[in-house]
Amino acid sequence: MSDISSLDALGSSTGSAASAGVSDAGSADRFLKLLVTQLQNQDPLNPMDNAEITSQMAQINTVSGIERLNTGLQGLTAQVVQMQALQGAALVGRDVTVAGDRLAAVDGGAQGGFALAGPADRVQVEILNAAGVVVDTLDLGALGSGRHGFAWDGEGAEALSGHRFRVSASQGASEVTATPLMLDHVRAVGIDGAAGLTLDLQHSGQVAWGDVVAMN
């Protein structure tokens, strides 16, 4: 004769059945059939406890609810990706700010940026040519945490092609983390199954939508 432990086995297997594509209705139908069979064959002198039956019914309802929630979330995720694709398409031909150390030519000079993890009483930017040689140093003084930009006129240096920069920051004797930021040009957008919306940038290549710091 079956006992209530059989219902526990059904509850533990429902998750794997759902992952294999079994419908909510099918899982609930098997549960009810098993429950009716147990009630018909129970020992009249030792009937099943109502609390146990109620608990098992609540369990199957919970599993079915989770399956429906997962289905709804999948549909919502697909809609979000489609909306991002439409937004991303509007960025083609424009510039965005992403992590990177390449100088961008703007109005006869160059621009770059960085993000400080905390306040710093000393911030310095070194300009490097394509060979990695320091050609200029900018002392920016004290700055607060967050994003900052800088401009370099390039005076006394060769053409900007391949120029990069590096940032150092400190607060007293402690180093402050500085993440370099740069402008990059959006050439195209795409959708990656794992990463979602991606941008094809001129210098950085494929970049996830979530890695864009700002839209310019």
Rosetta constraint file for C-alpha pairs under 8 A:
AtomPair CA 1 CA 38 HARMONIC 7.87 0.50
AtomPair CA 1 CA 41 HARMONIC 6.66 0.50
AtomPair CA 1 CA 42 HARMONIC 7.30 0.50
AtomPair CA 2 CA 6 HARMONIC 6.63 0.50
AtomPair CA 2 CA 38 HARMONIC 6.10 0.50
AtomPair CA 2 CA 41 HARMONIC 7.66 0.50
AtomPair CA 2 CA 42 HARMONIC 7.81 0.50
AtomPair CA 3 CA 7 HARMONIC 7.88 0.50
AtomPair CA 3 CA 38 HARMONIC 6.85 0.50
AtomPair CA 3 CA 42 HARMONIC 7.82 0.50
AtomPair CA 4 CA 8 HARMONIC 7.01 0.50
AtomPair CA 4 CA 38 HARMONIC 7.95 0.50
AtomPair CA 4 CA 48 HARMONIC 7.58 0.50
AtomPair CA 4 CA 52 HARMONIC 7.63 0.50
AtomPair CA 5 CA 9 HARMONIC 6.49 0.50
AtomPair CA 6 CA 10 HARMONIC 6.38 0.50
AtomPair CA 7 CA 11 HARMONIC 6.25 0.50
AtomPair CA 7 CA 31 HARMONIC 7.64 0.50
AtomPair CA 7 CA 34 HARMONIC 7.66 0.50
AtomPair CA 7 CA 35 HARMONIC 7.63 0.50
AtomPair CA 7 CA 56 HARMONIC 6.82 0.50
AtomPair CA 8 CA 12 HARMONIC 6.27 0.50
AtomPair CA 8 CA 56 HARMONIC 7.52 0.50
AtomPair CA 9 CA 13 HARMONIC 6.26 0.50
AtomPair CA 10 CA 14 HARMONIC 6.17 0.50
AtomPair CA 10 CA 31 HARMONIC 7.23 0.50
AtomPair CA 11 CA 15 HARMONIC 7.68 0.50
AtomPair CA 11 CA 56 HARMONIC 7.74 0.50
AtomPair CA 11 CA 59 HARMONIC 6.93 0.50
AtomPair CA 11 CA 60 HARMONIC 6.57 0.50
AtomPair CA 13 CA 17 HARMONIC 6.31 0.50
AtomPair CA 14 CA 18 HARMONIC 6.09 0.50
AtomPair CA 14 CA 27 HARMONIC 6.85 0.50
AtomPair CA 14 CA 63 HARMONIC 7.40 0.50
AtomPair CA 15 CA 19 HARMONIC 6.35 0.50
AtomPair CA 15 CA 63 HARMONIC 7.29 0.50
AtomPair CA 16 CA 20 HARMONIC 6.38 0.50
AtomPair CA 17 CA 21 HARMONIC 6.67 0.50
AtomPair CA 17 CA 22 HARMONIC 5.49 0.50
AtomPair CA 18 CA 22 HARMONIC 4.84 0.50
AtomPair CA 18 CA 23 HARMONIC 6.71 0.50
AtomPair CA 18 CA 24 HARMONIC 7.73 0.50
AtomPair CA 18 CA 67 HARMONIC 7.22 0.50
AtomPair CA 22 CA 26 HARMONIC 6.58 0.50
AtomPair CA 22 CA 27 HARMONIC 7.08 0.50
AtomPair CA 23 CA 27 HARMONIC 6.50 0.50
AtomPair CA 24 CA 28 HARMONIC 6.23 0.50
AtomPair CA 24 CA 64 HARMONIC 5.46 0.50
AtomPair CA 24 CA 67 HARMONIC 7.32 0.50
AtomPair CA 24 CA 68 HARMONIC 7.96 0.50
AtomPair CA 25 CA 29 HARMONIC 6.04 0.50
AtomPair CA 26 CA 30 HARMONIC 6.31 0.50
AtomPair CA 27 CA 31 HARMONIC 6.27 0.50
AtomPair CA 27 CA 60 HARMONIC 7.98 0.50
AtomPair CA 27 CA 64 HARMONIC 7.99 0.50
AtomPair CA 28 CA 32 HARMONIC 6.23 0.50
AtomPair CA 28 CA 60 HARMONIC 6.81 0.50
AtomPair CA 28 CA 64 HARMONIC 7.91 0.50
AtomPair CA 29 CA 33 HARMONIC 6.23 0.50
AtomPair CA 30 CA 34 HARMONIC 6.18 0.50
AtomPair CA 31 CA 35 HARMONIC 6.13 0.50
AtomPair CA 31 CA 60 HARMONIC 7.62 0.50
AtomPair CA 32 CA 36 HARMONIC 6.08 0.50
AtomPair CA 33 CA 37 HARMONIC 6.19 0.50
AtomPair CA 34 CA 38 HARMONIC 6.23 0.50
AtomPair CA 35 CA 39 HARMONIC 6.25 0.50
AtomPair CA 36 CA 40 HARMONIC 6.17 0.50
AtomPair CA 37 CA 41 HARMONIC 6.27 0.50
AtomPair CA 38 CA 42 HARMONIC 5.77 0.50
AtomPair CA 39 CA 48 HARMONIC 7.50 0.50
AtomPair CA 42 CA 46 HARMONIC 7.42 0.50
AtomPair CA 42 CA 47 HARMONIC 5.99 0.50
AtomPair CA 42 CA 48 HARMONIC 7.03 0.50
AtomPair CA 43 CA 47 HARMONIC 5.63 0.50
AtomPair CA 48 CA 52 HARMONIC 7.39 0.50
AtomPair CA 48 CA 53 HARMONIC 7.46 0.50
AtomPair CA 49 CA 53 HARMONIC 6.57 0.50
AtomPair CA 50 CA 54 HARMONIC 6.15 0.50
AtomPair CA 51 CA 55 HARMONIC 6.10 0.50
AtomPair CA 52 CA 56 HARMONIC 6.28 0.50
AtomPair CA 53 CA 57 HARMONIC 6.28 0.50
AtomPair CA 54 CA 58 HARMONIC 6.17 0.50
AtomPair CA 55 CA 59 HARMONIC 6.23 0.50
AtomPair CA 56 CA 60 HARMONIC 6.41 0.50
AtomPair CA 57 CA 61 HARMONIC 6.28 0.50
AtomPair CA 58 CA 62 HARMONIC 6.13 0.50
AtomPair CA 59 CA 63 HARMONIC 6.34 0.50
AtomPair CA 60 CA 64 HARMONIC 6.20 0.50
AtomPair CA 61 CA 65 HARMONIC 6.07 0.50
AtomPair CA 62 CA 66 HARMONIC 6.24 0.50
AtomPair CA 63 CA 67 HARMONIC 6.35 0.50
AtomPair CA 64 CA 68 HARMONIC 6.34 0.50
AtomPair CA 65 CA 69 HARMONIC 6.13 0.50
AtomPair CA 66 CA 70 HARMONIC 6.11 0.50
AtomPair CA 67 CA 71 HARMONIC 6.31 0.50
AtomPair CA 68 CA 72 HARMONIC 6.25 0.50
AtomPair CA 69 CA 73 HARMONIC 6.15 0.50
AtomPair CA 70 CA 74 HARMONIC 6.20 0.50
AtomPair CA 71 CA 75 HARMONIC 6.48 0.50
AtomPair CA 72 CA 76 HARMONIC 6.25 0.50
AtomPair CA 73 CA 77 HARMONIC 6.01 0.50
AtomPair CA 74 CA 78 HARMONIC 6.33 0.50
AtomPair CA 75 CA 79 HARMONIC 6.44 0.50
AtomPair CA 76 CA 80 HARMONIC 6.27 0.50
AtomPair CA 77 CA 81 HARMONIC 6.28 0.50
AtomPair CA 78 CA 82 HARMONIC 6.33 0.50
AtomPair CA 79 CA 83 HARMONIC 6.25 0.50
AtomPair CA 80 CA 84 HARMONIC 6.16 0.50
AtomPair CA 81 CA 85 HARMONIC 6.16 0.50
AtomPair CA 81 CA 191 HARMONIC 7.87 0.50
AtomPair CA 81 CA 196 HARMONIC 6.38 0.50
AtomPair CA 81 CA 197 HARMONIC 6.52 0.50
AtomPair CA 82 CA 86 HARMONIC 6.46 0.50
AtomPair CA 83 CA 87 HARMONIC 6.35 0.50
AtomPair CA 84 CA 88 HARMONIC 5.89 0.50
AtomPair CA 84 CA 197 HARMONIC 6.54 0.50
AtomPair CA 85 CA 89 HARMONIC 6.09 0.50
AtomPair CA 85 CA 189 HARMONIC 7.28 0.50
AtomPair CA 85 CA 190 HARMONIC 7.27 0.50
AtomPair CA 85 CA 191 HARMONIC 7.30 0.50
AtomPair CA 85 CA 197 HARMONIC 6.24 0.50
AtomPair CA 86 CA 90 HARMONIC 6.84 0.50
AtomPair CA 87 CA 91 HARMONIC 7.09 0.50
AtomPair CA 88 CA 92 HARMONIC 7.13 0.50
AtomPair CA 88 CA 189 HARMONIC 6.17 0.50
AtomPair CA 88 CA 197 HARMONIC 7.76 0.50
AtomPair CA 88 CA 199 HARMONIC 7.49 0.50
AtomPair CA 89 CA 188 HARMONIC 7.41 0.50
AtomPair CA 89 CA 189 HARMONIC 6.21 0.50
AtomPair CA 91 CA 95 HARMONIC 7.54 0.50
AtomPair CA 91 CA 186 HARMONIC 6.46 0.50
AtomPair CA 92 CA 186 HARMONIC 5.07 0.50
AtomPair CA 92 CA 187 HARMONIC 5.51 0.50
AtomPair CA 92 CA 188 HARMONIC 5.60 0.50
AtomPair CA 92 CA 189 HARMONIC 7.22 0.50
AtomPair CA 93 CA 185 HARMONIC 6.61 0.50
AtomPair CA 93 CA 186 HARMONIC 5.47 0.50
AtomPair CA 93 CA 187 HARMONIC 5.98 0.50
AtomPair CA 94 CA 185 HARMONIC 5.85 0.50
AtomPair CA 94 CA 186 HARMONIC 5.68 0.50
AtomPair CA 94 CA 216 HARMONIC 7.07 0.50
AtomPair CA 95 CA 183 HARMONIC 6.17 0.50
AtomPair CA 95 CA 184 HARMONIC 5.36 0.50
AtomPair CA 95 CA 185 HARMONIC 4.46 0.50
AtomPair CA 95 CA 186 HARMONIC 5.97 0.50
AtomPair CA 95 CA 215 HARMONIC 6.64 0.50
AtomPair CA 95 CA 216 HARMONIC 5.40 0.50
AtomPair CA 96 CA 183 HARMONIC 5.62 0.50
AtomPair CA 96 CA 184 HARMONIC 5.53 0.50
AtomPair CA 96 CA 185 HARMONIC 6.49 0.50
AtomPair CA 96 CA 186 HARMONIC 7.15 0.50
AtomPair CA 96 CA 212 HARMONIC 6.78 0.50
AtomPair CA 96 CA 213 HARMONIC 7.51 0.50
AtomPair CA 96 CA 214 HARMONIC 5.80 0.50
AtomPair CA 96 CA 215 HARMONIC 4.48 0.50
AtomPair CA 96 CA 216 HARMONIC 5.27 0.50
AtomPair CA 97 CA 181 HARMONIC 6.50 0.50
AtomPair CA 97 CA 182 HARMONIC 5.50 0.50
AtomPair CA 97 CA 183 HARMONIC 4.68 0.50
AtomPair CA 97 CA 184 HARMONIC 6.31 0.50
AtomPair CA 97 CA 212 HARMONIC 6.09 0.50
AtomPair CA 97 CA 213 HARMONIC 5.36 0.50
AtomPair CA 97 CA 214 HARMONIC 4.97 0.50
AtomPair CA 97 CA 215 HARMONIC 6.23 0.50
AtomPair CA 97 CA 216 HARMONIC 7.09 0.50
AtomPair CA 98 CA 181 HARMONIC 5.58 0.50
AtomPair CA 98 CA 182 HARMONIC 5.67 0.50
AtomPair CA 98 CA 183 HARMONIC 6.55 0.50
AtomPair CA 98 CA 184 HARMONIC 7.10 0.50
AtomPair CA 98 CA 211 HARMONIC 6.58 0.50
AtomPair CA 98 CA 212 HARMONIC 5.12 0.50
AtomPair CA 98 CA 213 HARMONIC 5.37 0.50
AtomPair CA 98 CA 214 HARMONIC 7.27 0.50
AtomPair CA 99 CA 179 HARMONIC 7.07 0.50
AtomPair CA 99 CA 180 HARMONIC 5.88 0.50
AtomPair CA 99 CA 181 HARMONIC 4.40 0.50
AtomPair CA 99 CA 182 HARMONIC 6.13 0.50
AtomPair CA 99 CA 211 HARMONIC 7.76 0.50
AtomPair CA 99 CA 212 HARMONIC 7.95 0.50
AtomPair CA 99 CA 213 HARMONIC 7.62 0.50
AtomPair CA 100 CA 180 HARMONIC 5.48 0.50
AtomPair CA 100 CA 181 HARMONIC 4.91 0.50
AtomPair CA 100 CA 182 HARMONIC 5.19 0.50
AtomPair CA 100 CA 204 HARMONIC 7.94 0.50
AtomPair CA 101 CA 112 HARMONIC 7.51 0.50
AtomPair CA 101 CA 164 HARMONIC 5.43 0.50
AtomPair CA 101 CA 165 HARMONIC 5.48 0.50
AtomPair CA 101 CA 166 HARMONIC 6.68 0.50
AtomPair CA 101 CA 180 HARMONIC 5.43 0.50
AtomPair CA 101 CA 181 HARMONIC 6.14 0.50
AtomPair CA 101 CA 182 HARMONIC 6.01 0.50
AtomPair CA 102 CA 112 HARMONIC 7.37 0.50
AtomPair CA 102 CA 162 HARMONIC 7.33 0.50
AtomPair CA 102 CA 163 HARMONIC 6.32 0.50
AtomPair CA 102 CA 164 HARMONIC 4.47 0.50
AtomPair CA 102 CA 165 HARMONIC 6.58 0.50
AtomPair CA 102 CA 182 HARMONIC 6.01 0.50
AtomPair CA 102 CA 183 HARMONIC 7.95 0.50
AtomPair CA 103 CA 110 HARMONIC 6.00 0.50
AtomPair CA 103 CA 111 HARMONIC 5.77 0.50
AtomPair CA 103 CA 112 HARMONIC 5.47 0.50
AtomPair CA 103 CA 160 HARMONIC 7.62 0.50
AtomPair CA 103 CA 162 HARMONIC 7.92 0.50
AtomPair CA 103 CA 163 HARMONIC 5.87 0.50
AtomPair CA 103 CA 164 HARMONIC 5.32 0.50
AtomPair CA 103 CA 165 HARMONIC 6.84 0.50
AtomPair CA 103 CA 182 HARMONIC 6.66 0.50
AtomPair CA 103 CA 183 HARMONIC 7.78 0.50
AtomPair CA 104 CA 110 HARMONIC 5.28 0.50
AtomPair CA 104 CA 111 HARMONIC 5.28 0.50
AtomPair CA 104 CA 112 HARMONIC 6.54 0.50
AtomPair CA 104 CA 182 HARMONIC 7.04 0.50
AtomPair CA 104 CA 183 HARMONIC 6.16 0.50
AtomPair CA 104 CA 184 HARMONIC 7.88 0.50
AtomPair CA 105 CA 109 HARMONIC 5.67 0.50
AtomPair CA 105 CA 110 HARMONIC 4.39 0.50
AtomPair CA 105 CA 111 HARMONIC 6.50 0.50
AtomPair CA 105 CA 160 HARMONIC 7.12 0.50
AtomPair CA 106 CA 110 HARMONIC 5.31 0.50
AtomPair CA 106 CA 111 HARMONIC 6.52 0.50
AtomPair CA 108 CA 153 HARMONIC 7.29 0.50
AtomPair CA 109 CA 151 HARMONIC 7.17 0.50
AtomPair CA 109 CA 152 HARMONIC 5.88 0.50
AtomPair CA 109 CA 153 HARMONIC 4.44 0.50
AtomPair CA 109 CA 154 HARMONIC 6.11 0.50
AtomPair CA 110 CA 151 HARMONIC 5.70 0.50
AtomPair CA 110 CA 152 HARMONIC 5.06 0.50
AtomPair CA 110 CA 153 HARMONIC 6.15 0.50
AtomPair CA 110 CA 154 HARMONIC 7.03 0.50
AtomPair CA 110 CA 160 HARMONIC 7.76 0.50
AtomPair CA 111 CA 149 HARMONIC 7.27 0.50
AtomPair CA 111 CA 150 HARMONIC 5.81 0.50
AtomPair CA 111 CA 151 HARMONIC 4.54 0.50
AtomPair CA 111 CA 152 HARMONIC 6.19 0.50
AtomPair CA 111 CA 182 HARMONIC 7.91 0.50
AtomPair CA 112 CA 149 HARMONIC 5.84 0.50
AtomPair CA 112 CA 150 HARMONIC 5.62 0.50
AtomPair CA 112 CA 151 HARMONIC 6.63 0.50
AtomPair CA 112 CA 165 HARMONIC 7.86 0.50
AtomPair CA 112 CA 180 HARMONIC 7.81 0.50
AtomPair CA 112 CA 181 HARMONIC 6.42 0.50
AtomPair CA 112 CA 182 HARMONIC 5.36 0.50
AtomPair CA 112 CA 183 HARMONIC 7.28 0.50
AtomPair CA 113 CA 147 HARMONIC 7.22 0.50
AtomPair CA 113 CA 148 HARMONIC 5.56 0.50
AtomPair CA 113 CA 149 HARMONIC 4.05 0.50
AtomPair CA 113 CA 150 HARMONIC 5.92 0.50
AtomPair CA 113 CA 180 HARMONIC 5.97 0.50
AtomPair CA 113 CA 181 HARMONIC 4.74 0.50
AtomPair CA 113 CA 182 HARMONIC 5.98 0.50
AtomPair CA 114 CA 147 HARMONIC 5.71 0.50
AtomPair CA 114 CA 148 HARMONIC 5.51 0.50
AtomPair CA 114 CA 149 HARMONIC 6.44 0.50
AtomPair CA 114 CA 167 HARMONIC 7.54 0.50
AtomPair CA 114 CA 178 HARMONIC 6.28 0.50
AtomPair CA 114 CA 179 HARMONIC 5.26 0.50
AtomPair CA 114 CA 180 HARMONIC 4.19 0.50
AtomPair CA 114 CA 181 HARMONIC 4.80 0.50
AtomPair CA 114 CA 182 HARMONIC 7.92 0.50
AtomPair CA 115 CA 145 HARMONIC 7.20 0.50
AtomPair CA 115 CA 146 HARMONIC 5.09 0.50
AtomPair CA 115 CA 147 HARMONIC 4.14 0.50
AtomPair CA 115 CA 148 HARMONIC 6.13 0.50
AtomPair CA 115 CA 178 HARMONIC 5.52 0.50
AtomPair CA 115 CA 179 HARMONIC 5.09 0.50
AtomPair CA 115 CA 180 HARMONIC 6.56 0.50
AtomPair CA 115 CA 181 HARMONIC 7.21 0.50
AtomPair CA 116 CA 120 HARMONIC 7.89 0.50
AtomPair CA 116 CA 144 HARMONIC 7.43 0.50
AtomPair CA 116 CA 145 HARMONIC 4.86 0.50
AtomPair CA 116 CA 146 HARMONIC 5.10 0.50
AtomPair CA 116 CA 147 HARMONIC 6.43 0.50
AtomPair CA 116 CA 148 HARMONIC 7.94 0.50
AtomPair CA 116 CA 169 HARMONIC 7.96 0.50
AtomPair CA 116 CA 176 HARMONIC 6.87 0.50
AtomPair CA 116 CA 177 HARMONIC 5.95 0.50
AtomPair CA 116 CA 178 HARMONIC 4.65 0.50
AtomPair CA 116 CA 179 HARMONIC 6.60 0.50
AtomPair CA 117 CA 145 HARMONIC 5.66 0.50
AtomPair CA 117 CA 146 HARMONIC 6.55 0.50
AtomPair CA 117 CA 176 HARMONIC 6.43 0.50
AtomPair CA 117 CA 177 HARMONIC 5.40 0.50
AtomPair CA 117 CA 178 HARMONIC 6.40 0.50
AtomPair CA 118 CA 144 HARMONIC 6.60 0.50
AtomPair CA 118 CA 145 HARMONIC 4.26 0.50
AtomPair CA 118 CA 146 HARMONIC 7.23 0.50
AtomPair CA 118 CA 176 HARMONIC 6.34 0.50
AtomPair CA 118 CA 177 HARMONIC 7.49 0.50
AtomPair CA 119 CA 142 HARMONIC 7.74 0.50
AtomPair CA 119 CA 143 HARMONIC 5.96 0.50
AtomPair CA 119 CA 144 HARMONIC 4.13 0.50
AtomPair CA 119 CA 145 HARMONIC 4.53 0.50
AtomPair CA 119 CA 171 HARMONIC 6.95 0.50
AtomPair CA 119 CA 176 HARMONIC 7.59 0.50
AtomPair CA 120 CA 142 HARMONIC 5.56 0.50
AtomPair CA 120 CA 143 HARMONIC 5.49 0.50
AtomPair CA 120 CA 144 HARMONIC 6.20 0.50
AtomPair CA 120 CA 145 HARMONIC 7.40 0.50
AtomPair CA 120 CA 169 HARMONIC 6.07 0.50
AtomPair CA 120 CA 170 HARMONIC 5.23 0.50
AtomPair CA 120 CA 171 HARMONIC 4.56 0.50
AtomPair CA 120 CA 172 HARMONIC 8.00 0.50
AtomPair CA 120 CA 176 HARMONIC 6.60 0.50
AtomPair CA 121 CA 141 HARMONIC 6.36 0.50
AtomPair CA 121 CA 142 HARMONIC 4.00 0.50
AtomPair CA 121 CA 143 HARMONIC 6.41 0.50
AtomPair CA 121 CA 169 HARMONIC 7.72 0.50
AtomPair CA 121 CA 170 HARMONIC 6.30 0.50
AtomPair CA 121 CA 171 HARMONIC 5.16 0.50
AtomPair CA 121 CA 172 HARMONIC 6.97 0.50
AtomPair CA 122 CA 139 HARMONIC 7.81 0.50
AtomPair CA 122 CA 140 HARMONIC 7.17 0.50
AtomPair CA 122 CA 141 HARMONIC 4.94 0.50
AtomPair CA 122 CA 142 HARMONIC 5.00 0.50
AtomPair CA 122 CA 143 HARMONIC 7.45 0.50
AtomPair CA 122 CA 169 HARMONIC 5.61 0.50
AtomPair CA 122 CA 170 HARMONIC 5.49 0.50
AtomPair CA 122 CA 171 HARMONIC 6.68 0.50
AtomPair CA 123 CA 139 HARMONIC 6.23 0.50
AtomPair CA 123 CA 140 HARMONIC 5.30 0.50
AtomPair CA 123 CA 141 HARMONIC 5.41 0.50
AtomPair CA 123 CA 142 HARMONIC 6.26 0.50
AtomPair CA 123 CA 143 HARMONIC 7.12 0.50
AtomPair CA 123 CA 167 HARMONIC 7.24 0.50
AtomPair CA 123 CA 168 HARMONIC 5.88 0.50
AtomPair CA 123 CA 169 HARMONIC 4.40 0.50
AtomPair CA 123 CA 170 HARMONIC 6.75 0.50
AtomPair CA 124 CA 137 HARMONIC 7.06 0.50
AtomPair CA 124 CA 138 HARMONIC 5.67 0.50
AtomPair CA 124 CA 139 HARMONIC 4.67 0.50
AtomPair CA 124 CA 140 HARMONIC 5.82 0.50
AtomPair CA 124 CA 141 HARMONIC 7.44 0.50
AtomPair CA 124 CA 167 HARMONIC 5.78 0.50
AtomPair CA 124 CA 168 HARMONIC 5.33 0.50
AtomPair CA 124 CA 169 HARMONIC 6.37 0.50
AtomPair CA 125 CA 137 HARMONIC 5.74 0.50
AtomPair CA 125 CA 138 HARMONIC 4.98 0.50
AtomPair CA 125 CA 139 HARMONIC 6.54 0.50
AtomPair CA 125 CA 140 HARMONIC 7.56 0.50
AtomPair CA 125 CA 165 HARMONIC 6.64 0.50
AtomPair CA 125 CA 166 HARMONIC 5.73 0.50
AtomPair CA 125 CA 167 HARMONIC 4.60 0.50
AtomPair CA 125 CA 168 HARMONIC 6.56 0.50
AtomPair CA 126 CA 134 HARMONIC 6.37 0.50
AtomPair CA 126 CA 135 HARMONIC 7.70 0.50
AtomPair CA 126 CA 136 HARMONIC 6.00 0.50
AtomPair CA 126 CA 137 HARMONIC 4.49 0.50
AtomPair CA 126 CA 138 HARMONIC 6.31 0.50
AtomPair CA 126 CA 165 HARMONIC 5.44 0.50
AtomPair CA 126 CA 166 HARMONIC 5.37 0.50
AtomPair CA 126 CA 167 HARMONIC 6.50 0.50
AtomPair CA 127 CA 134 HARMONIC 5.55 0.50
AtomPair CA 127 CA 135 HARMONIC 5.74 0.50
AtomPair CA 127 CA 136 HARMONIC 5.17 0.50
AtomPair CA 127 CA 137 HARMONIC 6.10 0.50
AtomPair CA 127 CA 163 HARMONIC 7.13 0.50
AtomPair CA 127 CA 164 HARMONIC 6.03 0.50
AtomPair CA 127 CA 165 HARMONIC 4.54 0.50
AtomPair CA 127 CA 166 HARMONIC 6.88 0.50
AtomPair CA 128 CA 132 HARMONIC 5.20 0.50
AtomPair CA 128 CA 133 HARMONIC 5.12 0.50
AtomPair CA 128 CA 134 HARMONIC 4.35 0.50
AtomPair CA 128 CA 135 HARMONIC 5.70 0.50
AtomPair CA 128 CA 136 HARMONIC 7.38 0.50
AtomPair CA 128 CA 163 HARMONIC 5.63 0.50
AtomPair CA 128 CA 164 HARMONIC 5.15 0.50
AtomPair CA 128 CA 165 HARMONIC 5.58 0.50
AtomPair CA 128 CA 166 HARMONIC 7.90 0.50
AtomPair CA 129 CA 133 HARMONIC 5.51 0.50
AtomPair CA 129 CA 134 HARMONIC 6.59 0.50
AtomPair CA 129 CA 135 HARMONIC 6.62 0.50
AtomPair CA 129 CA 160 HARMONIC 7.68 0.50
AtomPair CA 129 CA 162 HARMONIC 6.39 0.50
AtomPair CA 129 CA 163 HARMONIC 4.46 0.50
AtomPair CA 129 CA 164 HARMONIC 6.39 0.50
AtomPair CA 130 CA 161 HARMONIC 7.11 0.50
AtomPair CA 130 CA 162 HARMONIC 4.57 0.50
AtomPair CA 130 CA 163 HARMONIC 5.26 0.50
AtomPair CA 130 CA 164 HARMONIC 7.34 0.50
AtomPair CA 132 CA 164 HARMONIC 7.97 0.50
AtomPair CA 135 CA 157 HARMONIC 6.70 0.50
AtomPair CA 154 CA 158 HARMONIC 7.61 0.50
AtomPair CA 154 CA 160 HARMONIC 7.67 0.50
AtomPair CA 166 CA 180 HARMONIC 7.01 0.50
AtomPair CA 167 CA 178 HARMONIC 6.37 0.50
AtomPair CA 167 CA 179 HARMONIC 7.78 0.50
AtomPair CA 167 CA 180 HARMONIC 6.87 0.50
AtomPair CA 168 CA 175 HARMONIC 7.94 0.50
AtomPair CA 168 CA 176 HARMONIC 7.70 0.50
AtomPair CA 168 CA 177 HARMONIC 7.92 0.50
AtomPair CA 168 CA 178 HARMONIC 6.65 0.50
AtomPair CA 169 CA 175 HARMONIC 6.04 0.50
AtomPair CA 169 CA 176 HARMONIC 5.20 0.50
AtomPair CA 169 CA 177 HARMONIC 6.96 0.50
AtomPair CA 169 CA 178 HARMONIC 6.61 0.50
AtomPair CA 170 CA 174 HARMONIC 5.51 0.50
AtomPair CA 170 CA 175 HARMONIC 4.23 0.50
AtomPair CA 170 CA 176 HARMONIC 4.88 0.50
AtomPair CA 171 CA 175 HARMONIC 6.26 0.50
AtomPair CA 171 CA 176 HARMONIC 6.50 0.50
AtomPair CA 184 CA 201 HARMONIC 6.17 0.50
AtomPair CA 184 CA 202 HARMONIC 6.33 0.50
AtomPair CA 184 CA 203 HARMONIC 6.44 0.50
AtomPair CA 184 CA 204 HARMONIC 7.29 0.50
AtomPair CA 185 CA 201 HARMONIC 5.41 0.50
AtomPair CA 185 CA 202 HARMONIC 5.30 0.50
AtomPair CA 185 CA 203 HARMONIC 7.55 0.50
AtomPair CA 186 CA 199 HARMONIC 6.57 0.50
AtomPair CA 186 CA 200 HARMONIC 5.97 0.50
AtomPair CA 186 CA 201 HARMONIC 4.66 0.50
AtomPair CA 186 CA 202 HARMONIC 6.42 0.50
AtomPair CA 187 CA 199 HARMONIC 7.62 0.50
AtomPair CA 187 CA 200 HARMONIC 5.54 0.50
AtomPair CA 187 CA 201 HARMONIC 5.62 0.50
AtomPair CA 187 CA 202 HARMONIC 6.35 0.50
AtomPair CA 188 CA 199 HARMONIC 6.07 0.50
AtomPair CA 188 CA 200 HARMONIC 5.05 0.50
AtomPair CA 188 CA 201 HARMONIC 7.33 0.50
AtomPair CA 189 CA 197 HARMONIC 7.23 0.50
AtomPair CA 189 CA 198 HARMONIC 5.77 0.50
AtomPair CA 189 CA 199 HARMONIC 4.55 0.50
AtomPair CA 189 CA 200 HARMONIC 5.81 0.50
AtomPair CA 190 CA 197 HARMONIC 5.84 0.50
AtomPair CA 190 CA 198 HARMONIC 5.20 0.50
AtomPair CA 190 CA 199 HARMONIC 6.36 0.50
AtomPair CA 190 CA 200 HARMONIC 7.64 0.50
AtomPair CA 191 CA 195 HARMONIC 7.63 0.50
AtomPair CA 191 CA 196 HARMONIC 5.28 0.50
AtomPair CA 191 CA 197 HARMONIC 4.46 0.50
AtomPair CA 191 CA 198 HARMONIC 5.78 0.50
AtomPair CA 192 CA 196 HARMONIC 4.81 0.50
AtomPair CA 192 CA 197 HARMONIC 6.12 0.50
AtomPair CA 192 CA 198 HARMONIC 6.63 0.50
AtomPair CA 195 CA 208 HARMONIC 6.36 0.50
AtomPair CA 196 CA 208 HARMONIC 7.35 0.50
AtomPair CA 196 CA 209 HARMONIC 7.67 0.50
AtomPair CA 197 CA 208 HARMONIC 6.23 0.50
AtomPair CA 197 CA 209 HARMONIC 5.52 0.50
AtomPair CA 198 CA 206 HARMONIC 6.31 0.50
AtomPair CA 198 CA 207 HARMONIC 5.47 0.50
AtomPair CA 198 CA 208 HARMONIC 4.40 0.50
AtomPair CA 198 CA 209 HARMONIC 5.27 0.50
AtomPair CA 199 CA 205 HARMONIC 7.78 0.50
AtomPair CA 199 CA 206 HARMONIC 5.63 0.50
AtomPair CA 199 CA 207 HARMONIC 5.20 0.50
AtomPair CA 199 CA 208 HARMONIC 6.25 0.50
AtomPair CA 199 CA 209 HARMONIC 6.46 0.50
AtomPair CA 200 CA 204 HARMONIC 7.72 0.50
AtomPair CA 200 CA 205 HARMONIC 5.25 0.50
AtomPair CA 200 CA 206 HARMONIC 4.64 0.50
AtomPair CA 200 CA 207 HARMONIC 6.45 0.50
AtomPair CA 201 CA 205 HARMONIC 4.78 0.50
AtomPair CA 201 CA 206 HARMONIC 6.28 0.50
AtomPair CA 201 CA 207 HARMONIC 7.14 0.50
AtomPair CA 207 CA 211 HARMONIC 6.61 0.50
AtomPair CA 207 CA 212 HARMONIC 7.80 0.50
AtomPair CA 208 CA 212 HARMONIC 7.34 0.50
